[in-house]
Each structure stands twice: as C-alpha cells, then as structure tokens.
C-alpha cells in the first residue's frame, strides 16, 4: 500500500514539474514522420541552431548547416530509423522516424509560425549588386585550376570587400553521369593545420552539372584571412554517389585579390 501511494506521489511531482518549453513538437513521445528519398535531398528547418543529429541507421546521410538539416538515403531501400535532433540551447529535443520514399519531398518546416519571418532577413542590396557584377565578369582569369581525368575545376574570378569574399568557380564534368551537388564545404587552413569552417552567405540554387557539361558556381563567403602559407579548401560532394571534387586555393590568392571599389 505504501509503494502505491509513493508511486502516485512521484507521478504527481513529474506532472507538476513539466518544463514550460516542452512544445508538443519536441516531446519525446511525439514522433514526427520524415520521408527521405534516395535520389533527392530532404530538408528540415528549425528555429534554433542544430547542435547534433543522431541517426540509428548508417543507411542515411545527414548534413547540418545552422538551423537546416539535409537528409539523403545512401541506398534505394533502407529500413526506417529513428532521428534525434539536439539544439545548442539544450532546451529542445526533436524526435522523429525517418522512412524511405521514391518521390521528392517538400521542405519540412518545424519552425514556430510566428518566428518564420524573423529568420528571413533581407539581403544586403550592396551584396546583391556585387553578385550580379561577378556573374557578368568575363572568364578571363584562371587563379587556380585543377585538371583531372574526370573533371576540371577552375577559380576564374575572385574579389573582396570589407565583409565578404566573392568567388566564381567553373566546373567541367568529363563523364557521362551528371554531377548533382549535395554540399560544398569551405575550410580555411593555416600553417599550424588548424581548420576554420565557414558557411557561404550566398550560393546559386542550380548546382547540377550535366554529363559532358559545365557550370559556373557563385559563392559569397564571410571574409577570413590566414597567413600567406595557408589555404582555403573547397570540397564539392555528390548527391547520388561518392564523388568528391576538391579545389585548394592558396591564401596568397585571396590576400592579393582585387578590392571591390567605386571604379568597379
């Protein structure tokens, strides 16, 4: 009898101390269904920056970019698995079940509705103007070029302003299989082998390079400098496959790049 009374009292304490931040979306018992395809990327949006993503199965690939999660199935028919998302504020936990589908999926927007507009700041018109300028620049300069049997990558144009570095990159696909870009990673290395990962503030949406075709890619990065012996390493990962294209840009190229001044 005493054990039953103690058990009921413990349940009452749990209910009374339920945290105020436990929105039903983030309750452990509220599992959200997320569909993922083999040939397409599924996108999940959240209010808070993502700290870590835990997947029970290794048959899915996950990439995190601040409040955005990108999911893709490695195999055509993987089994369902659980997904747990941890956030930097340590106050929320997202629980879901990932399962396979054959159709492209819309964006899963798990942001709180009233905060959606706050996460979409207006693009700086000066940055947009410089992006348009970069798009129109003739492909005359070849600062860095990597030539391989199956692909060529060339940094054709680069300049800086007070806040950002602007890059135009030309990729030629020499194979009969198109290259659908899954993710581009940007890492700064200095002479001590330390790594600084930076996220672009702008990139072109169309990143598919057709078979025996080519594509010009535009990126705007937060300005960051290493010493003259450092480098910026850009890695392009394929969406459906394991190809990774790497371009290493010496720091001296970025340090000596033109400054976007009034005469441009």
C-alpha positions as CSV (number, residue, x, y, z in Angstrom):
1,X,0.0,0.0,0.0
2,X,2.8,2.4,0.9
3,X,4.5,1.6,-2.5
4,X,1.4,2.5,-4.4
5,X,1.0,5.8,-2.6
6,X,4.7,6.6,-3.2
7,X,4.3,5.8,-6.9
8,X,1.3,8.1,-7.3
9,X,3.0,10.9,-5.5
10,X,6.1,10.6,-7.8
11,X,3.8,10.9,-10.9
12,X,2.2,14.0,-9.5
13,X,5.6,15.6,-8.9
14,X,6.6,14.8,-12.5
15,X,3.4,16.3,-13.9
16,X,3.8,19.4,-11.7
17,X,7.4,20.0,-12.7
18,X,6.9,19.5,-16.5
19,X,9.1,22.1,-18.2
20,X,7.3,25.0,-19.8
21,X,9.4,24.8,-23.1
22,X,8.1,21.3,-24.0
23,X,6.0,22.1,-27.0
24,X,4.3,19.0,-28.3
25,X,6.6,19.0,-31.4
26,X,9.6,18.4,-29.2
27,X,8.1,15.9,-26.7
28,X,10.0,12.6,-26.8
29,X,6.7,10.8,-27.2
30,X,5.7,13.0,-30.2
31,X,7.5,11.3,-33.1
32,X,7.4,13.2,-36.4
33,X,7.3,11.3,-39.7
34,X,10.1,12.3,-42.1
35,X,10.2,10.9,-45.6
36,X,13.6,10.6,-47.4
37,X,14.4,9.6,-50.9
38,X,17.5,8.0,-52.4
39,X,17.9,10.4,-55.4
40,X,16.7,13.6,-53.6
41,X,17.6,15.7,-50.6
42,X,15.0,16.2,-47.8
43,X,15.3,19.5,-45.9
44,X,14.3,20.1,-42.3
45,X,14.1,23.6,-40.9
46,X,14.2,24.6,-37.2
47,X,14.1,27.8,-35.1
48,X,17.3,27.0,-33.2
49,X,20.8,26.2,-34.4
50,X,21.3,22.4,-34.5
51,X,24.0,21.0,-32.2
52,X,23.9,17.3,-33.2
53,X,21.8,14.8,-35.2
54,X,21.6,11.2,-34.0
55,X,20.6,8.6,-36.5
56,X,20.2,4.9,-35.5
57,X,21.0,3.7,-39.0
58,X,24.0,4.3,-41.2
59,X,22.0,4.0,-44.4
60,X,21.2,7.7,-44.3
61,X,23.5,10.7,-44.8
62,X,22.9,13.9,-42.7
63,X,24.4,17.3,-43.1
64,X,23.8,20.3,-40.8
65,X,24.0,24.0,-41.6
66,X,22.9,26.1,-38.7
67,X,19.1,25.7,-38.4
68,X,19.0,23.4,-41.5
69,X,19.3,19.6,-41.8
70,X,19.8,17.9,-45.1
71,X,18.9,14.2,-45.3
72,X,19.5,11.6,-48.1
73,X,19.3,7.8,-48.3
74,X,22.5,6.1,-49.3
75,X,20.7,3.0,-50.7
76,X,17.4,2.7,-52.7
77,X,15.5,0.8,-50.0
78,X,16.9,1.3,-46.5
79,X,14.7,0.4,-43.5
80,X,13.1,3.0,-41.2
81,X,15.1,4.5,-38.4
82,X,14.9,7.0,-35.6
83,X,16.2,10.5,-35.7
84,X,17.0,12.7,-32.6
85,X,18.0,16.4,-33.0
86,X,19.8,18.2,-30.3
87,X,19.9,22.0,-30.2
88,X,22.5,24.5,-29.0
89,X,20.2,26.0,-26.4
90,X,19.9,22.5,-24.8
91,X,16.2,23.1,-24.1
92,X,14.6,21.2,-27.0
93,X,14.8,17.7,-28.4
94,X,13.3,16.7,-31.7
95,X,12.3,13.1,-32.1
96,X,11.2,11.6,-35.4
97,X,11.1,8.5,-37.6
98,X,12.9,8.5,-40.9
99,X,11.5,6.3,-43.7
100,X,12.1,5.9,-47.4
101,X,10.1,7.2,-50.3
102,X,10.6,7.4,-54.0
103,X,9.2,10.9,-54.5
104,X,10.9,14.3,-53.9
105,X,9.7,15.8,-50.6
106,X,8.7,19.4,-49.7
107,X,10.7,21.2,-47.0
108,X,9.7,20.1,-43.5
109,X,9.3,23.4,-41.7
110,X,9.3,22.8,-38.0
111,X,9.8,26.4,-37.1
112,X,7.3,28.1,-34.9
113,X,5.0,30.1,-37.2
114,X,5.3,33.5,-35.5
115,X,9.1,33.3,-35.8
116,X,9.3,32.3,-39.5
117,X,9.6,35.8,-40.9
118,X,12.3,36.7,-38.4
119,X,14.6,34.1,-39.8
120,X,14.5,35.6,-43.3
121,X,16.4,38.9,-43.1
122,X,16.5,41.0,-46.3
123,X,19.6,40.5,-48.4
124,X,22.0,43.5,-48.4
125,X,21.4,45.3,-51.8
126,X,25.1,46.1,-52.0
127,X,25.9,42.4,-51.8
128,X,23.3,41.6,-54.5
129,X,24.8,44.2,-56.7
130,X,28.3,42.7,-56.4
131,X,26.9,39.2,-57.0
132,X,25.4,40.5,-60.3
133,X,28.7,42.1,-61.2
134,X,30.5,38.8,-60.5
135,X,28.1,36.9,-62.7
136,X,28.8,39.2,-65.6
137,X,32.6,39.2,-65.3
138,X,34.3,37.5,-68.3
139,X,36.0,34.3,-67.6
140,X,39.5,35.6,-68.3
141,X,41.5,34.9,-65.1
142,X,42.5,31.5,-64.0
143,X,43.8,31.9,-60.5
144,X,43.8,28.2,-59.6
145,X,43.0,25.2,-61.8
146,X,42.7,21.5,-61.0
147,X,42.6,19.2,-64.0
148,X,41.7,15.6,-63.5
149,X,40.7,12.7,-65.8
150,X,37.0,13.0,-65.0
151,X,36.7,16.7,-64.1
152,X,38.3,20.2,-64.2
153,X,37.8,22.9,-61.5
154,X,38.9,26.4,-62.0
155,X,38.7,29.6,-59.9
156,X,38.1,32.1,-62.6
157,X,37.2,35.2,-60.6
158,X,37.7,36.4,-57.0
159,X,37.5,39.8,-55.2
160,X,37.0,41.1,-51.7
161,X,35.1,43.8,-49.9
162,X,35.2,44.8,-46.3
163,X,33.0,41.9,-45.1
164,X,33.0,39.2,-47.8
165,X,35.0,37.2,-50.4
166,X,33.3,36.7,-53.7
167,X,34.2,33.6,-55.8
168,X,33.3,32.3,-59.3
169,X,34.2,28.7,-59.9
170,X,34.0,26.8,-63.2
171,X,33.5,23.0,-63.1
172,X,33.6,20.8,-66.2
173,X,32.2,17.3,-65.9
174,X,34.1,14.9,-68.3
175,X,31.9,11.9,-67.5
176,X,28.6,10.5,-68.9
177,X,27.0,10.9,-65.4
178,X,25.7,14.2,-64.3
179,X,27.0,15.6,-61.0
180,X,24.3,16.8,-58.7
181,X,25.9,18.8,-55.9
182,X,24.9,17.8,-52.4
183,X,27.0,20.1,-50.4
184,X,30.0,22.5,-50.8
185,X,32.3,22.7,-47.7
186,X,34.7,25.6,-47.2
187,X,37.6,25.3,-44.7
188,X,40.4,27.7,-44.0
189,X,43.7,26.1,-43.0
190,X,46.7,28.0,-41.6
191,X,50.3,26.8,-41.3
192,X,49.5,25.1,-37.9
193,X,46.9,22.8,-39.5
194,X,44.1,24.5,-37.7
195,X,40.7,24.5,-39.5
196,X,38.1,27.2,-39.7
197,X,34.8,26.1,-41.3
198,X,32.8,28.9,-42.9
199,X,29.3,28.9,-44.4
200,X,28.5,30.8,-47.6
201,X,26.0,33.6,-47.2
202,X,25.1,33.1,-50.9
203,X,25.3,30.4,-53.5
204,X,23.5,29.6,-56.7
205,X,20.5,27.2,-56.3
206,X,21.1,25.4,-59.6
207,X,24.2,23.2,-58.8
208,X,23.6,20.3,-61.3
209,X,26.4,19.8,-63.7
210,X,25.2,17.8,-66.8
211,X,27.1,14.9,-68.4
212,X,29.9,16.2,-70.5
213,X,28.8,19.7,-69.5
214,X,29.9,22.5,-67.3
215,X,28.6,25.0,-64.8
216,X,29.7,28.3,-63.3
217,X,29.1,28.5,-59.5
218,X,28.9,31.7,-57.4
219,X,29.8,31.8,-53.7
220,X,30.0,34.6,-51.2
221,X,31.9,33.8,-48.0
222,X,32.4,35.8,-44.8
223,X,35.9,37.4,-45.1
224,X,38.6,35.4,-43.3
225,X,42.3,35.5,-43.6
226,X,45.1,33.1,-42.9
227,X,48.8,33.7,-43.2
228,X,50.4,33.5,-46.6
229,X,51.2,29.8,-46.3
230,X,47.5,28.9,-45.5
231,X,44.8,27.9,-47.9
232,X,41.0,27.7,-48.5
233,X,39.9,24.1,-49.3
234,X,36.6,23.7,-51.1
235,X,35.0,20.2,-51.3
236,X,32.1,19.5,-53.6
237,X,30.1,16.4,-52.5
238,X,27.9,14.5,-54.9
239,X,24.2,13.9,-54.1
240,X,23.8,10.5,-55.6
241,X,27.2,8.9,-55.4
242,X,30.5,9.2,-53.7
243,X,32.4,11.6,-55.9
244,X,34.1,14.5,-54.1
245,X,35.7,17.3,-56.1
246,X,38.4,19.3,-54.2
247,X,39.8,22.8,-55.0
248,X,42.6,24.2,-52.9
249,X,43.0,28.0,-53.1
250,X,46.3,29.3,-51.7
251,X,45.8,32.1,-49.1
252,X,48.1,34.4,-51.2
253,X,45.4,34.3,-54.0
254,X,42.8,35.6,-51.6
255,X,45.1,38.1,-50.0
256,X,46.0,39.6,-53.4
257,X,42.5,39.5,-54.8
258,X,41.1,42.8,-56.1
259,X,39.1,45.0,-53.8
260,X,35.6,46.0,-54.9
261,X,35.9,49.7,-55.1
262,X,34.0,52.6,-56.7
263,X,35.7,52.1,-60.1
264,X,34.2,48.6,-60.5
